C-alpha cells in the first residue's frame, strides 16, 4: 500500500518539500544564532556577578579591605 504524503491541498509534493526544507534551514539558522547570543549574554551576566561578588567579599573582610 502506498504511503500518503500527509499534505493538504493541491500542490505537488516536490514543491512542498523544497519550500519546507528552505523554511527548516531558516528556522534552524535563526535558532542557532539566538542560542549563541543568549550564551554570550549569560556568560557576561555570570562574569559580572562573579566580579561584583569578589569586590563585596573583599570589602567585608578587614584584612583585605586595608589594601583597597
PyMOL commands that set and color helices and strands:
alter all, ss='L'
color gray80, all
select helices_A, chain A and resi 13-60+62-65
alter helices_A, ss='H'
color red, helices_A
deselect
rebuild
show_as cartoon
